[in-house]
Amino acid sequence: MESDVKMGVELKTEDEGSSSLISEPVTTTALSTGRERRASRGRNPMARDAEAEREARLSRDRDRKASRRLRETEEERQARLKRDRLRHALKRVMESREEREARLEGLRERNALTRKMETGVEREARLRGDRDRRALMREMETGKEREARLEDLQARSALTRKMETAEEREGRLRGDRERHAFMRAMETLEEREARLQRNRERCTLMREMETVEEREARLQRDRERRALMREMETAEERKARLQRGRERRALMRERERVWREGKQDFESLWECNALMGEMETGEEREPRLEDDRAEQGKHKQRKCERPLCTLTAKPPTGQDASKRCLMAGDVEVYLSQVHDGSVSSGFRALYEERLLLDVTLLIEEHHFQAHKALLATQSDYFRVMFTADMRERDQDKIHMKGLTAAGFGHVLRFMYYGSLELSMPTVQEILQAAMYVQLTEAVEFCCSFLLAKICLENCAEVMRLLDDFSVAVEGVQERLDTFLLENFVPLMARPDFLSYLSLEKLVVCLGSERLSRFPEIELYEAVQAWLRHDRRRWRHTDAVVQNLRFGLMTPTQVFEK
């Protein structure tokens, strides 16, 4: 018998309304293949229908969301964005480290795949949308959110740069240069002017707020960056840089020639200065300013060392000899006992009569008029502003940001009258203004006031205030530590202090011998309260508990608590 058994299959056909039976021999192999084909045809339409339904549902959802967002008002939009941010923040707070790493890895892979597949037009639209979204988010954020974002960015950047290798660093710098070049090629003239204006304002604000140590560190970083850039630059870039230097030096020689010849051709001088300013880059401007300041210092030193006049000594004769005894003797110095007071009272009189006021400080739409000379003598901040090569040196109106009008009003009155009125509602604004203008004596008065008013109710607020402004007055931190260690257990019963106390400070306190005045079981209860206050602190349990002395507690006490 053959392996393939023939079977008769009746196929019904219709032809002009009549039916007939057709007998056709079909093998079992062909029959099974047809069955599989029919089964596959039966499955695929269902899968296609399910996929089509899913696409239609997603399309309807997108259309519905788009229609809803078009109809919503600005308040509803702000509320929706706030809900989204809170929801995302809650998810990120609750996720574990592994979930966070997996989420970030998925985001990076998805972004990389999307950017590989996008076209040039799509990439340009994405970059423009990212810029608009970042600009909108920065307009909506508060001051604390901005500070937190900047601190997070700085910490993340510092950690990333510490872990990267030399090759990764070089690749990062090259990528930054390419990205900046691409973004600057795409921007319009108005966007370029706005970007340069923002950069100038940001640099001016940062240089106003920086200390001497921060300035030295910034200059050192700039020198290292310039050295690195010169090592990495190509032959063409080096040739272009040297050409710019030669042209700038030629302009400097022309300016010196015009000035040396005594020509009052100020238009030529201004033209030379304008051309030099346009040609130099940001990296070249700071070394030039340093050289100018050094040259000015040398010139002043030479000027001071130069004798005012030359006297020729002759032996006294005649009447001159008789006066010699009256002119001989040592030089004596007489000090006025009222000079300082008279100078201060003179400035106060001019201030009260509104005479010779040569500068106006604009803070929160309030105008404060003052004397530059007095501000420079009282404040290191104003001394640098009015004597160094800064833009505000020759301005009559100066905008000051980051201050409150009420706080600066008290500080300005202190500069003229020497008295400072402090209270708990106003001390924060006054301390902020005094720290801003580097008025050391006013800062010390604010710290003395806070230390005199500190108690269990406001201890967390006072410590947080001094930490926020990084007050470095001698003796302040020691007195705060003394108050904290003497009242450690009562303070740990207050929720506001539990929110303020960080892990580092808690470990330092537990390691101090000055807590031996409290029973160890009370310290154990305080540690439990700190851990229970925020469940995110549970991961620090081992680091905190190891500072407790369990040998001073009985097992019954531990298990009861």
DAVENRA-V233192 format. One record per residue. N is the residue number from 1. RES is the residue in one small letter. D_LAST is the distance of its C-alpha to the last C-alpha in Angstrom with 2 decimals. Layout:
# DAVENRA-V233192
[[N;RES;D_LAST] [N;RES;D_LAST]]
This chain:
# DAVENRA-V233192
[[1;m;89.85] [2;e;88.53] [3;s;84.78] [4;d;84.81] [5;v;85.93] [6;k;87.72] [7;m;86.65] [8;g;88.23] [9;v;86.23] [10;e;87.64] [11;l;87.21] [12;k;88.13] [13;t;89.80] [14;e;91.26] [15;d;94.56] [16;e;96.30] [17;g;94.75] [18;s;95.66] [19;s;93.39] [20;s;94.23] [21;l;92.61] [22;i;92.46] [23;s;91.83] [24;e;90.22] [25;p;89.24] [26;v;85.65] [27;t;83.92] [28;t;80.47] [29;t;79.15] [30;a;80.19] [31;l;78.77] [32;s;75.30] [33;t;75.35] [34;g;76.24] [35;r;73.48] [36;e;70.90] [37;r;72.39] [38;r;72.25] [39;a;68.65] [40;s;67.73] [41;r;69.64] [42;g;67.68] [43;r;64.33] [44;n;65.06] [45;p;66.03] [46;m;62.74] [47;a;60.80] [48;r;62.96] [49;d;62.45] [50;a;58.65] [51;e;58.73] [52;a;61.09] [53;e;58.89] [54;r;55.86] [55;e;57.86] [56;a;59.17] [57;r;55.71] [58;l;54.39] [59;s;57.51] [60;r;57.04] [61;d;53.42] [62;r;54.56] [63;d;57.39] [64;r;55.18] [65;k;52.65] [66;a;55.55] [67;s;57.16] [68;r;53.96] [69;r;53.43] [70;l;57.05] [71;r;56.68] [72;e;53.40] [73;t;53.52] [74;e;52.08] [75;e;49.10] [76;e;48.38] [77;r;48.75] [78;q;46.33] [79;a;43.79] [80;r;44.29] [81;l;43.87] [82;k;40.70] [83;r;39.29] [84;d;40.33] [85;r;38.66] [86;l;35.37] [87;r;35.57] [88;h;36.36] [89;a;33.62] [90;l;31.04] [91;k;32.38] [92;r;32.24] [93;v;28.68] [94;m;27.51] [95;e;29.74] [96;s;28.72] [97;r;30.61] [98;e;32.87] [99;e;33.70] [100;r;34.50] [101;e;36.75] [102;a;38.44] [103;r;39.05] [104;l;40.51] [105;e;42.63] [106;g;43.95] [107;l;44.80] [108;r;46.63] [109;e;48.60] [110;r;49.51] [111;n;50.60] [112;a;52.63] [113;l;54.34] [114;t;55.10] [115;r;56.58] [116;k;58.75] [117;m;60.25] [118;e;60.82] [119;t;64.22] [120;g;65.12] [121;v;65.30] [122;e;61.91] [123;r;60.39] [124;e;61.90] [125;a;60.66] [126;r;57.12] [127;l;57.06] [128;r;58.41] [129;g;55.82] [130;d;53.01] [131;r;54.38] [132;d;54.66] [133;r;51.14] [134;r;49.66] [135;a;51.78] [136;l;50.60] [137;m;46.91] [138;r;47.36] [139;e;49.16] [140;m;46.36] [141;e;43.43] [142;t;42.07] [143;g;41.94] [144;k;38.25] [145;e;38.78] [146;r;41.77] [147;e;39.96] [148;a;37.12] [149;r;39.79] [150;l;41.73] [151;e;38.73] [152;d;37.82] [153;l;41.45] [154;q;41.72] [155;a;38.60] [156;r;39.74] [157;s;43.28] [158;a;42.26] [159;l;40.14] [160;t;42.99] [161;r;45.58] [162;k;43.66] [163;m;43.47] [164;e;47.05] [165;t;49.95] [166;a;53.31] [167;e;54.94] [168;e;52.19] [169;r;52.47] [170;e;56.23] [171;g;55.97] [172;r;53.53] [173;l;55.88] [174;r;58.84] [175;g;57.12] [176;d;56.20] [177;r;59.82] [178;e;61.17] [179;r;58.82] [180;h;59.69] [181;a;63.38] [182;f;63.19] [183;m;61.39] [184;r;63.89] [185;a;66.78] [186;m;65.58] [187;e;64.90] [188;t;67.57] [189;l;69.07] [190;e;66.98] [191;e;63.75] [192;r;64.76] [193;e;65.47] [194;a;62.17] [195;r;60.28] [196;l;62.09] [197;q;61.42] [198;r;57.68] [199;n;57.66] [200;r;59.53] [201;e;57.24] [202;r;54.10] [203;c;55.57] [204;t;56.65] [205;l;53.24] [206;m;51.45] [207;r;53.95] [208;e;53.59] [209;m;49.83] [210;e;49.79] [211;t;49.69] [212;v;52.15] [213;e;49.87] [214;e;49.29] [215;r;53.05] [216;e;53.84] [217;a;51.36] [218;r;52.92] [219;l;56.40] [220;q;55.43] [221;r;54.04] [222;d;57.24] [223;r;59.38] [224;e;57.53] [225;r;57.78] [226;r;61.49] [227;a;62.06] [228;l;60.29] [229;m;62.26] [230;r;65.49] [231;e;64.69] [232;m;64.05] [233;e;66.94] [234;t;70.05] [235;a;73.61] [236;e;74.41] [237;e;71.35] [238;r;72.20] [239;k;75.80] [240;a;74.80] [241;r;72.45] [242;l;75.21] [243;q;77.66] [244;r;75.40] [245;g;75.11] [246;r;78.90] [247;e;79.48] [248;r;76.95] [249;r;78.53] [250;a;81.94] [251;l;80.73] [252;m;79.32] [253;r;82.70] [254;e;84.47] [255;r;82.25] [256;e;82.86] [257;r;86.61] [258;v;86.77] [259;w;84.89] [260;r;86.90] [261;e;90.23] [262;g;89.28] [263;k;89.81] [264;q;88.12] [265;d;87.43] [266;f;83.93] [267;e;84.15] [268;s;84.60] [269;l;81.62] [270;w;79.41] [271;e;80.65] [272;c;79.82] [273;n;76.33] [274;a;75.72] [275;l;76.94] [276;m;74.76] [277;g;71.70] [278;e;72.43] [279;m;73.02] [280;e;69.99] [281;t;66.64] [282;g;63.17] [283;e;62.88] [284;e;66.26] [285;r;65.72] [286;e;62.98] [287;p;65.01] [288;r;68.03] [289;l;66.15] [290;e;64.89] [291;d;68.47] [292;d;69.75] [293;r;67.27] [294;a;68.13] [295;e;71.84] [296;q;71.45] [297;g;69.69] [298;k;72.50] [299;h;75.10] [300;k;73.55] [301;q;73.39] [302;r;77.05] [303;k;77.98] [304;c;76.31] [305;e;77.94] [306;r;81.39] [307;p;83.42] [308;l;84.36] [309;c;87.89] [310;t;90.12] [311;l;91.91] [312;t;94.90] [313;a;95.05] [314;k;98.51] [315;p;99.68] [316;p;100.05] [317;t;103.66] [318;g;105.40] [319;q;103.40] [320;d;100.26] [321;a;100.42] [322;s;100.50] [323;k;97.30] [324;r;95.44] [325;c;94.04] [326;l;92.64] [327;m;90.87] [328;a;89.56] [329;g;86.07] [330;d;82.42] [331;v;80.55] [332;e;78.34] [333;v;75.39] [334;y;74.78] [335;l;71.38] [336;s;71.12] [337;q;68.60] [338;v;68.49] [339;h;68.81] [340;d;65.17] [341;g;64.98] [342;s;68.29] [343;v;67.27] [344;s;64.04] [345;s;65.90] [346;g;68.57] [347;f;66.10] [348;r;64.53] [349;a;68.00] [350;l;68.83] [351;y;65.53] [352;e;66.09] [353;e;69.70] [354;r;68.77] [355;l;71.23] [356;l;71.26] [357;l;68.01] [358;d;68.23] [359;v;64.99] [360;t;63.02] [361;l;59.34] [362;l;58.27] [363;i;54.59] [364;e;53.49] [365;e;57.10] [366;h;57.38] [367;h;60.15] [368;f;59.59] [369;q;62.81] [370;a;62.79] [371;h;64.77] [372;k;64.16] [373;a;65.06] [374;l;62.42] [375;l;59.70] [376;a;60.61] [377;t;60.49] [378;q;57.11] [379;s;55.18] [380;d;55.09] [381;y;54.53] [382;f;57.76] [383;r;59.64] [384;v;59.08] [385;m;59.88] [386;f;63.18] [387;t;64.39] [388;a;63.33] [389;d;64.95] [390;m;62.88] [391;r;64.08] [392;e;62.97] [393;r;65.11] [394;d;68.22] [395;q;66.67] [396;d;66.99] [397;k;64.12] [398;i;60.80] [399;h;58.01] [400;m;54.53] [401;k;51.61] [402;g;47.88] [403;l;48.29] [404;t;48.28] [405;a;51.37] [406;a;49.49] [407;g;47.74] [408;f;50.94] [409;g;52.93] [410;h;50.89] [411;v;51.25] [412;l;55.00] [413;r;55.44] [414;f;53.64] [415;m;56.14] [416;y;59.07] [417;y;57.91] [418;g;55.15] [419;s;52.76] [420;l;49.51] [421;e;47.93] [422;l;44.17] [423;s;41.63] [424;m;38.22] [425;p;39.80] [426;t;42.48] [427;v;41.00] [428;q;39.78] [429;e;43.29] [430;i;44.95] [431;l;42.74] [432;q;43.45] [433;a;47.19] [434;a;47.23] [435;m;45.48] [436;y;47.91] [437;v;51.03] [438;q;49.64] [439;l;50.14] [440;t;48.21] [441;e;48.69] [442;a;47.44] [443;v;44.32] [444;e;43.67] [445;f;44.18] [446;c;41.67] [447;c;39.04] [448;s;39.77] [449;f;39.44] [450;l;36.05] [451;l;34.70] [452;a;36.08] [453;k;34.47] [454;i;31.00] [455;c;28.11] [456;l;24.55] [457;e;26.05] [458;n;28.36] [459;c;26.80] [460;a;25.98] [461;e;29.48] [462;v;31.24] [463;m;29.61] [464;r;30.31] [465;l;33.86] [466;l;34.59] [467;d;33.20] [468;d;35.35] [469;f;38.49] [470;s;37.70] [471;v;38.77] [472;a;39.89] [473;v;40.88] [474;e;40.61] [475;g;37.80] [476;v;35.90] [477;q;33.19] [478;e;32.71] [479;r;32.24] [480;l;29.76] [481;d;27.69] [482;t;27.90] [483;f;26.72] [484;l;23.80] [485;l;22.60] [486;e;23.20] [487;n;21.20] [488;f;18.58] [489;v;15.43] [490;p;17.39] [491;l;18.84] [492;m;15.66] [493;a;15.02] [494;r;18.40] [495;p;19.03] [496;d;22.42] [497;f;21.22] [498;l;18.59] [499;s;21.61] [500;y;23.78] [501;l;21.75] [502;s;22.86] [503;l;21.52] [504;e;24.20] [505;k;23.48] [506;l;19.73] [507;v;20.63] [508;v;23.30] [509;c;21.12] [510;l;18.52] [511;g;21.60] [512;s;23.08] [513;e;23.37] [514;r;23.47] [515;l;19.68] [516;s;19.71] [517;r;20.11] [518;f;16.41] [519;p;13.82] [520;e;12.23] [521;i;8.62] [522;e;9.90] [523;l;11.43] [524;y;8.45] [525;e;7.09] [526;a;10.80] [527;v;11.22] [528;q;8.80] [529;a;10.86] [530;w;13.96] [531;l;13.53] [532;r;12.88] [533;h;15.84] [534;d;18.31] [535;r;18.07] [536;r;20.87] [537;r;18.61] [538;w;16.81] [539;r;19.75] [540;h;18.96] [541;t;15.57] [542;d;17.38] [543;a;19.32] [544;v;16.45] [545;v;13.99] [546;q;17.02] [547;n;17.39] [548;l;14.30] [549;r;15.22] [550;f;12.95] [551;g;15.62] [552;l;14.65] [553;m;11.20] [554;t;11.18] [555;p;10.03] [556;t;8.66] [557;q;6.34] [558;v;5.36] [559;f;5.41] [560;e;3.82] [561;k;0.00]]
